[in-house]
Amino acid sequence: MQQQQYNQLKAMFAITKGSLRSIFRSPSAVVFSIVFPMVFILVFGFIGGDGAISLDVALNKNADTSNAVYQSLKNISGLHFIKEPDSLLKEDLEKGNITAVINIKKNPNGNPAYIVELKSSEAVNPQNLSILESILKDVISTINAKFFPQTPTVAAINNKIEKIPGRIYRRIDFILPGQLGFSLLSAGVFGVAFTFFNLRQQLVLKRFFATPIRRTYIVLGEAISRVLFQMMTALIIIVFGAFAFKFTLVHGFITFLEIMLLSFIALVVFMGFGFFVSSVAKNESTIPPFANLFTLPQFLLAGTFFPISYFPKWLQFLCNLLPLTHFNNAMRNISFEGASFISCWRDVGALLIWGVIIYAVAIKVFRWE
């Protein structure tokens, strides 16, 4: 009787199925992959103003800065003047990140001495624009009373505010990509590290060797289960953000598919760090410290909770080297800016380079027993 050939793929999918069941039965896997990111999304989604006035504005490059109006405005703590190139300024204005661009011009007619013009966008909260107008009127009124009591007014605000088209940039459009990256990185590093360490410690991998299945299919079976679970969590996070908080998907379903592809690539790269940690850890208690060496700096420095532009220039250079930074950048460009997956080739390429490096190292140090 002819012996039937052992089916490697069937065995691999059996491992995948069993591993996937164990993931769903693990409270820590569910908490780190779904619950934590969802809690952060809820917190930042519902967060409101703290009552203090804080407006980001910019000054037109041709504005007159020798007058009392500008000198008073720049000393107001609630106004933050942004200085950046015109191209970035236009992008921030379209997103509503900047309330308005202020232009102070000398009046050729001489009365009043200056005209204040505002350039804003449809994405700006009308309330913020009204607050800015009130601040300007109060500044002009104070200057008139203090320095020019005999003149009608030193400056006037042009009632016709120029508005450029813009898309509303909500807080969730920044927070959700960061939380999705948080989830993928946590699952890729902690999930894989603990899974393979426990399989080794409990001699499960050794038992697999007693079967005809090859080592490659053992790893693939476990890896596919992790990928399937985490892609489901990515789906939940994106759909929840889109329907609950109007997370922007510029091109709808096409954007969603591109985000899922990006998430898949990032997860595979992050899993390489997990394989490395599972191999170098001597016991289970050393896994968290090793894993945090890779995850904690990225959570803090990769633009997960706030833009990396807040950091000093020297630190921004280091931030831009991190793989999670490239995921966050590509994710935000695709979801809100409408960039295609291909157009984000620099960030995707950086992720792939990280993948090649970490898997080359992980293969060298990976232990089966």
Beta strands, then each sheet from edge to edge (+ up, - down):
strand 1: 55-59
strand 2: 79-82
strand 3: 100-106
strand 4: 114-121
strand 5: 155-157
strand 6: 162-164
sheet 1: 2+ 1+ 3+ 4- 5-
sheet 2: 2+ 1+ 3+ 4- 6-
end
